[in-house]
Amino acid sequence: MPQPGQTQPDEDPLRPACSAPLTSYPTDNASPDQWQAAWRAQWKAREFLALAIVAVSVYTVHGFLGALAWGVVFAVATWPLYRKIQLRCPALAKGPLLPLLCTAAMALMFLIPMLFVGIEAANEAQNVLELMKHARNSGVPVPAWVERLPFASGAVSKWWGNHLSDPSAAAEFFSSFDARGLAMTRTVGSQVVHRGTLFFFSILTLFFLYKDGDKIMRECTVASRRAFGRRGEIIGHQIIASIHGTVAGLVLVGVGEGIIMGLVYFFTGVPHPTLLGGATAIAAMIPFCAMIPVALASTFLLVDGGTMAAVTVFAIGAIVIFTADHFVRPSLIGGSTKLPFLWVLLGIVGGAETWGLLGLFLGPAAMATLHLLWRNWSRERGTPLSRMR
């Protein structure tokens, strides 16, 4: 800080333009308090400018924040595996080839199942269109499974006969779906384009995070230490650990449930076992939702007359889902972050309700960070900070 009597160059770009007690630049013989006030005013102005720039930048890209967040989640979840590949293939790690190959592999992991589901959905849509065409020409007789319904079989048979068995009634019934189907097709098409664009930006973000991951981690570590000190770095490690645990607890456990139930569907004769197995895997990533496709598969078997098979599928599904949701998943997510089961459940359910599918990963990360802060705040004095991790 300059002292009275010291000269200051007129071209000094860091000289404050104003201060609280002054109306111009501090003079050469200004007191240290005057220079301190001027420095504080300049610091506040720079903080305001930085916040304004950040706010404008975030608002500019706010439509892609979800895609960027997904890219970060993918990178954090797969970074240990990527590092192992780097160590095993040092020649590829020197250029952009390895990040490109790993990014392409991640993209195919999502695109191949989506393509398969799309083909199956298109085939089912074609079958539905053929059924509607046949119904308009000759009607649809009451199927045999309606009589085997455990309840309301008479009401369903009467409704079917009035709306679908007669060709004229069936034509009138299905004509109401034409306009809705066209509007739905347009909506689905626009959503596919929008989601595809966001997925592209997620994959692009993942590529650059793979490519410049070491540099980005160093910069984040330096910025965290400058802003929050050692505790900020501990919080960052907790967030990363929670994402790893959430990926293992949600994605891997969900895929495992889908594979097990897919095999059960196949051996019990459920139609489209692969498609229903994929639906079970996706639904199993959300707590208490995996029973929906299991109940649907049981219903398919029940209407086809396979009562014992339907009960078997439902019972096996309930056991698998109960075990995964109450034992396997909490141990994987809470074990990596020392998070109690209630906090894990609140993070998953609350995150999914607030942020959608992305909240399945953001929710546990937020709750793990909050739990770490609470433990740090409530710990006894003299407890080493490293033991709070």
RODO-2510 file (C-alpha; in nm, 4 decimals, decimal comma):
residues 389
     n   res          X          Y          Z
     1     m     0,0000     0,0000     0,0000
     2     p     0,1482     0,3404    -0,0920
     3     q     0,2632     0,5670     0,1881
     4     p     0,2311     0,9473     0,2079
     5     g     0,4908     1,1188    -0,0033
     6     q     0,5304     0,8318    -0,2500
     7     t     0,4525     0,9066    -0,6134
     8     q     0,2157     0,7028    -0,8243
     9     p     0,2391     0,6780    -1,2043
    10     d    -0,0535     0,8401    -1,3804
    11     e    -0,0925     0,5446    -1,6138
    12     d    -0,1386     0,2884    -1,3341
    13     p    -0,4404     0,0778    -1,4527
    14     l    -0,5079    -0,0520    -1,1018
    15     r    -0,5583     0,2928    -0,9494
    16     p    -0,9210     0,3134    -0,8311
    17     a    -1,1436     0,5629    -1,0027
    18     c    -1,3328     0,6570    -0,6916
    19     s    -1,3808     0,5676    -0,3263
    20     a    -1,6354     0,6260    -0,0596
    21     p    -1,4733     0,9327     0,1045
    22     l    -1,3084     1,0703    -0,2130
    23     t    -1,4420     1,2275    -0,5287
    24     s    -1,1326     1,1624    -0,7474
    25     y    -0,8081     0,9640    -0,7543
    26     p    -0,6217     0,9672    -0,4245
    27     t    -0,3479     1,2245    -0,4356
    28     d     0,0178     1,1470    -0,3833
    29     n    -0,0041     1,2524    -0,0220
    30     a    -0,3283     1,0599     0,0468
    31     s    -0,3480     0,8736     0,3736
    32     p    -0,3410     0,4928     0,3923
    33     d    -0,7088     0,4925     0,4988
    34     q    -0,8022     0,6774     0,1811
    35     w    -0,6129     0,4288    -0,0351
    36     q    -0,7745     0,1412     0,1565
    37     a    -1,1235     0,2831     0,0970
    38     a    -1,0469     0,3300    -0,2713
    39     w    -0,9186    -0,0260    -0,2970
    40     r    -1,2358    -0,1603    -0,1324
    41     a    -1,4553     0,0329    -0,3739
    42     q    -1,2628    -0,1054    -0,6681
    43     w    -1,2863    -0,4583    -0,5284
    44     k    -1,6642    -0,4307    -0,4922
    45     a    -1,6901    -0,3005    -0,8485
    46     r    -1,4891    -0,5955    -0,9779
    47     e    -1,7070    -0,8384    -0,7816
    48     f    -2,0204    -0,6846    -0,9282
    49     l    -1,8742    -0,6999    -1,2798
    50     a    -1,7732    -1,0634    -1,2343
    51     l    -2,1194    -1,1591    -1,1055
    52     a    -2,2832    -0,9741    -1,3958
    53     i    -2,0638    -1,1575    -1,6488
    54     v    -2,1390    -1,4943    -1,4866
    55     a    -2,5134    -1,4216    -1,4793
    56     v    -2,5210    -1,3191    -1,8467
    57     s    -2,3163    -1,6245    -1,9460
    58     v    -2,5372    -1,8661    -1,7502
    59     y    -2,8523    -1,7102    -1,8949
    60     t    -2,7067    -1,7420    -2,2455
    61     v    -2,6539    -2,1184    -2,2118
    62     h    -2,9336    -2,1966    -1,9642
    63     g    -3,1120    -2,4093    -2,2240
    64     f    -2,8089    -2,6407    -2,2407
    65     l    -2,7244    -2,6556    -1,8696
    66     g    -2,8931    -2,9949    -1,8390
    67     a    -2,6887    -3,1328    -2,1283
    68     l    -2,3673    -2,9928    -1,9793
    69     a    -2,4559    -3,1394    -1,6401
    70     w    -2,5132    -3,4812    -1,7980
    71     g    -2,1732    -3,4576    -1,9652
    72     v    -2,0118    -3,3812    -1,6294
    73     v    -2,1953    -3,6722    -1,4646
    74     f    -2,0823    -3,9102    -1,7403
    75     a    -1,7228    -3,7883    -1,7093
    76     v    -1,7099    -3,8152    -1,3298
    77     a    -1,8731    -4,1582    -1,3311
    78     t    -1,6409    -4,3060    -1,5949
    79     w    -1,3201    -4,1187    -1,5125
    80     p    -1,1582    -4,4040    -1,3124
    81     l    -1,2141    -4,6427    -1,6047
    82     y    -1,0816    -4,3831    -1,8491
    83     r    -0,7665    -4,3386    -1,6393
    84     k    -0,7052    -4,7142    -1,6443
    85     i    -0,7351    -4,7146    -2,0241
    86     q    -0,4920    -4,4217    -2,0387
    87     l    -0,2347    -4,6144    -1,8360
    88     r    -0,2751    -4,9265    -2,0472
    89     c    -0,2618    -4,7394    -2,3802
    90     p    -0,0137    -4,4515    -2,3321
    91     a     0,0343    -4,4116    -2,7076
    92     l    -0,3337    -4,3342    -2,7624
    93     a    -0,3488    -4,1044    -2,4605
    94     k    -0,1169    -3,8466    -2,6191
    95     g    -0,3704    -3,7234    -2,8735
    96     p    -0,7445    -3,6858    -2,9185
    97     l    -0,7889    -4,0441    -3,0444
    98     l    -0,8451    -4,2066    -2,7030
    99     p    -1,0985    -3,9431    -2,5860
   100     l    -1,2773    -3,9809    -2,9201
   101     l    -1,2935    -4,3615    -2,8935
   102     c    -1,4141    -4,3536    -2,5307
   103     t    -1,6739    -4,0895    -2,6132
   104     a    -1,7976    -4,2939    -2,9094
   105     a    -1,8231    -4,6022    -2,6853
   106     m    -2,0299    -4,4073    -2,4324
   107     a    -2,2570    -4,2760    -2,7069
   108     l    -2,3123    -4,6251    -2,8479
   109     m    -2,4036    -4,7538    -2,5015
   110     f    -2,7040    -4,5219    -2,5161
   111     l    -2,7788    -4,5210    -2,8886
   112     i    -2,7876    -4,8983    -2,9448
   113     p    -3,0583    -4,9687    -2,6802
   114     m    -3,2533    -4,6619    -2,7946
   115     l    -3,2330    -4,7809    -3,1554
   116     f    -3,3532    -5,1268    -3,0554
   117     v    -3,6431    -4,9819    -2,8559
   118     g    -3,7300    -4,7540    -3,1485
   119     i    -3,7415    -5,0483    -3,3904
   120     e    -3,9606    -5,2479    -3,1521
   121     a    -4,1909    -4,9494    -3,1035
   122     a    -4,2177    -4,8975    -3,4798
   123     n    -4,3100    -5,2629    -3,5292
   124     e    -4,5741    -5,2416    -3,2577
   125     a    -4,7096    -4,9206    -3,4102
   126     q    -4,7371    -5,0970    -3,7453
   127     n    -4,9294    -5,3802    -3,5825
   128     v    -5,1630    -5,1316    -3,4171
   129     l    -5,2276    -4,9599    -3,7509
   130     e    -5,3072    -5,2942    -3,9128
   131     l    -5,5439    -5,3767    -3,6263
   132     m    -5,7217    -5,0416    -3,6644
   133     k    -5,7571    -5,0961    -4,0399
   134     h    -5,8981    -5,4438    -3,9873
   135     a    -6,1347    -5,3159    -3,7156
   136     r    -6,2754    -5,0480    -3,9444
   137     n    -6,3498    -5,3061    -4,2135
   138     s    -6,4816    -5,6021    -4,0158
   139     g    -6,4722    -5,5119    -3,6462
   140     v    -6,2849    -5,6832    -3,3647
   141     p    -6,4585    -5,9687    -3,1831
   142     v    -6,4407    -5,9903    -2,8061
   143     p    -6,1166    -6,1782    -2,7231
   144     a    -6,1223    -6,4859    -2,5061
   145     w    -5,9041    -6,3339    -2,2341
   146     v    -6,1783    -6,0851    -2,1434
   147     e    -6,3859    -6,3669    -1,9945
   148     r    -6,0886    -6,4757    -1,7821
   149     l    -6,0548    -6,1396    -1,6136
   150     p    -6,0841    -6,1737    -1,2347
   151     f    -6,3397    -5,8913    -1,2158
   152     a    -6,5478    -5,6644    -1,4427
   153     s    -6,5376    -5,9124    -1,7301
   154     g    -6,9061    -5,8503    -1,8107
   155     a    -6,8641    -5,4723    -1,8269
   156     v    -6,5539    -5,5045    -2,0469
   157     s    -6,7321    -5,7477    -2,2810
   158     k    -7,0290    -5,5125    -2,3143
   159     w    -6,8087    -5,2109    -2,3837
   160     w    -6,6039    -5,4095    -2,6389
   161     g    -6,9135    -5,5242    -2,8186
   162     n    -7,0583    -5,1721    -2,8382
   163     h    -6,7397    -4,9978    -2,9570
   164     l    -6,5171    -5,2503    -3,1351
   165     s    -6,7157    -5,5533    -3,2509
   166     d    -6,9410    -5,3582    -3,4892
   167     p    -6,7411    -5,2228    -3,7913
   168     s    -6,9271    -4,8884    -3,8032
   169     a    -6,8823    -4,8341    -3,4275
   170     a    -6,5168    -4,9334    -3,4523
   171     a    -6,4601    -4,6913    -3,7422
   172     e    -6,6189    -4,4095    -3,5424
   173     f    -6,4188    -4,5047    -3,2333
   174     f    -6,0808    -4,5111    -3,4101
   175     s    -6,1491    -4,1953    -3,6122
   176     s    -6,1229    -3,9934    -3,2915
   177     f    -5,7610    -4,1053    -3,2615
   178     d    -5,6543    -3,9751    -3,6037
   179     a    -5,6242    -3,6082    -3,5088
   180     r    -5,4757    -3,6956    -3,1716
   181     g    -5,2286    -3,9303    -3,3354
   182     l    -5,1168    -3,6603    -3,5802
   183     a    -5,0680    -3,4082    -3,2999
   184     m    -4,8873    -3,6670    -3,0916
   185     t    -4,6613    -3,7539    -3,3845
   186     r    -4,5615    -3,3899    -3,4243
   187     t    -4,4972    -3,3562    -3,0517
   188     v    -4,2921    -3,6727    -3,0390
   189     g    -4,0931    -3,5636    -3,3459
   190     s    -4,0078    -3,2249    -3,1973
   191     q    -3,9120    -3,3868    -2,8669
   192     v    -3,6874    -3,6369    -3,0427
   193     v    -3,5072    -3,3549    -3,2242
   194     h    -3,4734    -3,1530    -2,9027
   195     r    -3,3530    -3,4460    -2,6956
   196     g    -3,1154    -3,5504    -2,9720
   197     t    -2,9596    -3,2034    -2,9744
   198     l    -2,9139    -3,2086    -2,5967
   199     f    -2,7635    -3,5581    -2,6148
   200     f    -2,5182    -3,4373    -2,8798
   201     f    -2,4028    -3,1540    -2,6537
   202     s    -2,3705    -3,3959    -2,3611
   203     i    -2,1479    -3,6238    -2,5659
   204     l    -1,9489    -3,3258    -2,6951
   205     t    -1,8994    -3,2063    -2,3368
   206     l    -1,7865    -3,5548    -2,2400
   207     f    -1,5259    -3,5561    -2,5177
   208     f    -1,3668    -3,2296    -2,4056
   209     l    -1,3741    -3,3393    -2,0420
   210     y    -1,1914    -3,6583    -2,1391
   211     k    -0,9458    -3,4632    -2,3540
   212     d    -0,8670    -3,1863    -2,1030
   213     g    -0,9653    -3,3641    -1,7810
   214     d    -0,6283    -3,3322    -1,6058
   215     k    -0,6060    -2,9612    -1,6787
   216     i    -0,9652    -2,9002    -1,5709
   217     m    -0,9102    -3,0871    -1,2430
   218     r    -0,5993    -2,8814    -1,1652
   219     e    -0,7835    -2,5585    -1,2361
   220     c    -1,0824    -2,6648    -1,0251
   221     t    -0,8519    -2,7641    -0,7383
   222     v    -0,6715    -2,4280    -0,7471
   223     a    -0,9985    -2,2342    -0,7680
   224     s    -1,1519    -2,4391    -0,4841
   225     r    -0,8530    -2,3843    -0,2566
   226     r    -0,8520    -2,0112    -0,3269
   227     a    -1,2251    -1,9758    -0,2661
   228     f    -1,2942    -2,2272     0,0134
   229     g    -0,9616    -2,3591     0,1372
   230     r    -0,9016    -2,7190     0,2361
   231     r    -1,2670    -2,7799     0,3248
   232     g    -1,3780    -2,6940    -0,0277
   233     e    -1,1518    -2,9674    -0,1628
   234     i    -1,3007    -3,2169     0,0831
   235     i    -1,6508    -3,1207    -0,0288
   236     g    -1,5474    -3,1718    -0,3920
   237     h    -1,4210    -3,5211    -0,3128
   238     q    -1,7497    -3,5950    -0,1357
   239     i    -1,9520    -3,4882    -0,4404
   240     i    -1,7406    -3,7073    -0,6690
   241     a    -1,7725    -4,0049    -0,4340
   242     s    -2,1495    -3,9589    -0,4192
   243     i    -2,1750    -3,9571    -0,7996
   244     h    -1,9672    -4,2760    -0,8193
   245     g    -2,1852    -4,4426    -0,5567
   246     t    -2,5056    -4,3229    -0,7236
   247     v    -2,3976    -4,4586    -1,0619
   248     a    -2,3180    -4,7948    -0,9041
   249     g    -2,6340    -4,7949    -0,6939
   250     l    -2,8779    -4,6761    -0,9589
   251     v    -2,7430    -4,7601    -1,3031
   252     l    -2,5576    -5,0846    -1,2363
   253     v    -2,8191    -5,2202    -0,9966
   254     g    -3,0956    -5,1177    -1,2386
   255     v    -2,9221    -5,2943    -1,5271
   256     g    -2,8791    -5,6019    -1,3087
   257     e    -3,2475    -5,6036    -1,2216
   258     g    -3,3363    -5,5639    -1,5898
   259     i    -3,1166    -5,8582    -1,6895
   260     i    -3,2571    -6,0857    -1,4178
   261     m    -3,6167    -5,9967    -1,4925
   262     g    -3,5540    -6,0206    -1,8682
   263     l    -3,4472    -6,3827    -1,8196
   264     v    -3,7545    -6,4452    -1,6036
   265     y    -3,9758    -6,2932    -1,8744
   266     f    -3,8127    -6,5115    -2,1391
   267     f    -3,8500    -6,8415    -1,9534
   268     t    -4,2075    -6,7711    -1,8439
   269     g    -4,3233    -6,6801    -2,1954
   270     v    -4,3862    -6,3072    -2,1534
   271     p    -4,4225    -6,1370    -2,4957
   272     h    -4,1325    -5,9073    -2,5942
   273     p    -3,9093    -6,0115    -2,3025
   274     t    -3,6136    -5,8019    -2,4208
   275     l    -3,8200    -5,4858    -2,4495
   276     l    -3,9811    -5,5410    -2,1097
   277     g    -3,6416    -5,6234    -1,9594
   278     g    -3,5054    -5,2902    -2,0851
   279     a    -3,8099    -5,1098    -1,9485
   280     t    -3,7540    -5,2814    -1,6126
   281     a    -3,3880    -5,1729    -1,6089
   282     i    -3,4832    -4,8099    -1,6774
   283     a    -3,7662    -4,8111    -1,4240
   284     a    -3,5441    -4,9773    -1,1635
   285     m    -3,3169    -4,6712    -1,1616
   286     i    -3,6024    -4,4875    -0,9883
   287     p    -3,6935    -4,6312    -0,6478
   288     f    -4,0260    -4,8154    -0,6256
   289     c    -4,0904    -4,7864    -1,0026
   290     a    -3,9567    -5,1231    -1,1174
   291     m    -4,2778    -5,2985    -1,0145
   292     i    -4,4676    -5,1182    -1,2922
   293     p    -4,3182    -5,3214    -1,5836
   294     v    -4,3220    -5,6333    -1,3633
   295     a    -4,6946    -5,5888    -1,3039
   296     l    -4,7446    -5,5245    -1,6756
   297     a    -4,5662    -5,8484    -1,7642
   298     s    -4,7746    -6,0366    -1,5089
   299     t    -5,0897    -5,8906    -1,6626
   300     f    -4,9850    -6,0095    -2,0094
   301     l    -4,9428    -6,3620    -1,8754
   302     l    -5,2708    -6,3442    -1,6839
   303     v    -5,4815    -6,2468    -1,9855
   304     d    -5,3210    -6,5274    -2,1853
   305     g    -5,4299    -6,7807    -1,9285
   306     g    -5,0950    -6,8326    -1,7550
   307     t    -5,2074    -6,7687    -1,3987
   308     m    -4,9228    -6,9628    -1,2377
   309     a    -4,6650    -6,7971    -1,4610
   310     a    -4,8087    -6,4542    -1,3804
   311     v    -4,7864    -6,5211    -1,0059
   312     t    -4,4291    -6,6489    -1,0483
   313     v    -4,3173    -6,3397    -1,2395
   314     f    -4,4787    -6,1075    -0,9876
   315     a    -4,3309    -6,2911    -0,6878
   316     i    -3,9774    -6,3100    -0,8323
   317     g    -3,9932    -5,9457    -0,9349
   318     a    -4,1052    -5,8371    -0,5886
   319     i    -3,8222    -6,0310    -0,4227
   320     v    -3,5542    -5,9002    -0,6615
   321     i    -3,6707    -5,5399    -0,6384
   322     f    -3,7126    -5,5499    -0,2589
   323     t    -3,3608    -5,6896    -0,2154
   324     a    -3,2056    -5,4373    -0,4542
   325     d    -3,3876    -5,1327    -0,3151
   326     h    -3,3455    -5,2113     0,0550
   327     f    -3,0050    -5,3813     0,0750
   328     v    -2,7860    -5,3571    -0,2355
   329     r    -2,8583    -4,9995    -0,3453
   330     p    -2,8306    -4,8271    -0,0039
   331     s    -2,5026    -5,0046     0,0696
   332     l    -2,3512    -4,8958    -0,2626
   333     i    -2,4649    -4,5334    -0,2454
   334     g    -2,4371    -4,4775     0,1277
   335     g    -2,1217    -4,6856     0,1688
   336     s    -1,9131    -4,4606    -0,0556
   337     t    -2,0315    -4,1406     0,1136
   338     k    -2,1134    -4,2588     0,4698
   339     l    -2,4676    -4,1421     0,4025
   340     p    -2,7590    -4,2850     0,6076
   341     f    -3,0312    -4,4677     0,4178
   342     l    -3,2925    -4,1981     0,4818
   343     w    -3,0639    -3,9325     0,3336
   344     v    -3,0000    -4,1541     0,0305
   345     l    -3,3716    -4,2090    -0,0229
   346     l    -3,4540    -3,8390     0,0165
   347     g    -3,1773    -3,7441    -0,2244
   348     i    -3,2928    -3,9878    -0,4934
   349     v    -3,6671    -3,9279    -0,4691
   350     g    -3,6425    -3,5547    -0,4062
   351     g    -3,3845    -3,5092    -0,6809
   352     a    -3,5959    -3,7019    -0,9320
   353     e    -3,9043    -3,4979    -0,8430
   354     t    -3,7209    -3,1647    -0,8670
   355     w    -3,4710    -3,2167    -1,1492
   356     g    -3,6100    -3,5152    -1,3391
   357     l    -3,3775    -3,7968    -1,4393
   358     l    -3,0717    -3,5776    -1,3779
   359     g    -3,1855    -3,5373    -1,0185
   360     l    -3,1151    -3,9055    -0,9557
   361     f    -2,7465    -3,8055    -0,9513
   362     l    -2,7673    -3,4448    -0,8315
   363     g    -2,9942    -3,5281    -0,5373
   364     p    -2,7619    -3,7769    -0,3614
   365     a    -2,4634    -3,5500    -0,4337
   366     a    -2,6397    -3,2558    -0,2690
   367     m    -2,7479    -3,4638     0,0307
   368     a    -2,3982    -3,6104     0,0703
   369     t    -2,2506    -3,2600     0,0716
   370     l    -2,5097    -3,1403     0,3224
   371     h    -2,4394    -3,4407     0,5424
   372     l    -2,0659    -3,3688     0,5313
   373     l    -2,1255    -3,0048     0,6282
   374     w    -2,3480    -3,1146     0,9156
   375     r    -2,0895    -3,3630     1,0422
   376     n    -1,8197    -3,0975     1,0153
   377     w    -2,0313    -2,8393     1,1968
   378     s    -2,1434    -3,0761     1,4735
   379     r    -1,8112    -3,2540     1,5315
   380     e    -1,6351    -3,2179     1,8605
   381     r    -1,3469    -2,9750     1,8829
   382     g    -1,0120    -3,1366     1,8229
   383     t    -1,1412    -3,3976     1,5801
   384     p    -0,9123    -3,3982     1,2739
   385     l    -1,0843    -3,2643     0,9636
   386     s    -0,9539    -3,5565     0,7565
   387     r    -1,1652    -3,7968     0,9675
   388     m    -1,4800    -3,6159     0,8553
   389     r    -1,4356    -3,7336     0,4951
***
